[in-house]
Amino acid sequence: MNQPEFEALQPMDEHNRVLQSMVHPTDYRNPVPSGRYNLVVIGAGTAGLVAASVAAGLGGKVALIERSLMGGDCLNVGCVPSKALLSAARRAADVRSAGCFGVHVGSAGEPSQEQKTSGPTNDAVLPVTVDFAAVMRRMRQLRSGISPHDSVQRFSDMGIDVYLGQASFVDDTTIEVDGQRLSFAKAVICTGARAAAPDLGGLDQVPYLTNETLFSLTELPRRLAVLGAGPIGAEMAQAFARFGSEVSLITSKRGLLPNEDREAVAIVQQSLEEDGIRLFGGAHDVTVRSSESGSVILKYEHSEQGYDLEVDQLLVAAGRKPNVEGLGLENAGVAYDEQGVTISDTFQTSNKNIFAAGDICSPHQFTHAADFMARAVVRNALFKGSMKHSSLLIPRSTYTAPELAHIGLTPQDAHQQGIDIDTFTQPMSGVDRAILDGETEGFVRVHVKKGSDTILGATVVSSHAGDMIGAISLAMSQKIGLGSVANAIHPYPTQADAFRKVGDLYNRTRLTPFVARLFKRWLAWTRK
């Protein structure tokens, strides 16, 4: 079997060698198929791994095909490496701001007289040296340490036939991989998506980074431009700014994190700017070219003025493209378009025996979403279930500092659907633990159906919003109303106490003037 080169595995140090031995071992030989498979899974990212393991665990004869790296984007070029970088960047920021808490590190020495007299201030910034090579080495070490969970060996040990190579449908019941043909009763396409290059003049003539190559860097770019201000762009812009790069974040007319609550985005934007990031919002007519020195020059229009921006590295984080090439979907009668494979609400493609899950077919391009889609697919494909894509309640989180998490409807969604809502907001500045942590910027905001406590959506902005949104996800999935959320006792002091407080805000609306008069009369009577 021909062994491809993978950009994600650069540099090829001891950690990446371990990673490759787990997710695409060079000495691996594909099994020889025998008999018909209950389920053939194409793609070994999150959706594929979950679908294969669940089906095999239920007794199915399962094949799993991966052309690149087991673990997909999440392990190799997504969640795992990016969060390792964000963790390191957060430590650097914590050290820089330690003076706010009366903590002085290294050469900072004793606080100045001004600091002693003025008290804690965000301006008390301490000098920090970031060893970027060590940061990236730690990331590679941790990634390789996690890789056994997604390895060829682990899934082979489950009784799954793992094939490495390009899968292609021969017809509606047969898939070919590495010269062998696999017969299936059901199949599921989990090939995911990849970074998409926007239509910019000159982009194909200059070197640029995507999430697939960013994590192979070993030297910190002195000047970094990030094109695209969705979650990936915002997170990596902040991380590299905290490492010490001069970062310029260029957004389209839709602005920073365009799908999120604008008040929440404003808090995140302020944090990005405090980290030294220059935001260029609403840029258009962007072109790029290389300079004689090897740098990249971006030319763009903003507010009827032209600008030139010279950087050492360009990160393109402006969209995703489905991985449909080479699959022979036409041979199996599977419909697809530029958005990916077309599915019904029960994850079925235009071929009734072929399903799809994950980024290849869903606008919810998150690891946790792919996980639950895959579980639904196994139930629907093998056991004639009817779990629906539209019924999945999927939270999302952007891991900037502060984090921004959301679940359910936004006010705009509710308006478009003709649903009247009431909104309750608890600022983190009113939560004792947030005050003590020095993290008062942010809020918990919950939308309920007007006149009831039925939760329709929520937004959280805080240092741990991604963890906190799970409480609302649980409440919504179990149909627990906001009034009942206030009845749950949280340890004091915690930032999660904001949920109890926002529940109290709702419960106070139930104390109408009429009910208040009844209470007053009752209490007056009991005094007699």
Secondary structure, DSSP 8 states (H G I E B T S, - for coil): ------GGG-S--HHHHHHHHHHS-TT-------S-EEEEEE--SHHHHHHHHHHHHTT--EEEEESS-TTHHHHHTSHHHHHHHHHHHHHHHHHHTGGGGT---GGG-S--HHHHHH-S-TT--------HHHHHHHHHHHHHHHGGGG-HHHHHHTT-EEEES-EEEEETTEEEETTEEEEEEEEEE---EEE-----BTGGGS--B-HHHHTT--S--SEEEEE--SHHHHHHHHHHHHHT-EEEEE--TT-SSTTS-HHHHHHHHHHHHHTT-EEETT-EEEEEEE-TTS-EEEEEEETTEEEEEEESEEEE-S-EEE--TTS-GGGGT--EETTEE---TTSB-SSTTEEE-GGGT-S---HHHHHHHHHHHHHHHHH-----GGG----EEE-SSSEEEEEE--HHHHHHTT--EEEEEEEGGGSHHHHHHT--S-EEEEEEETTS--EEEEEEEETTHHHHHHHHHHHHHTT--HHHHTTS---SS-TTHHHHHHHHHHHHHT--HHHHHHHHHHHHHHT-
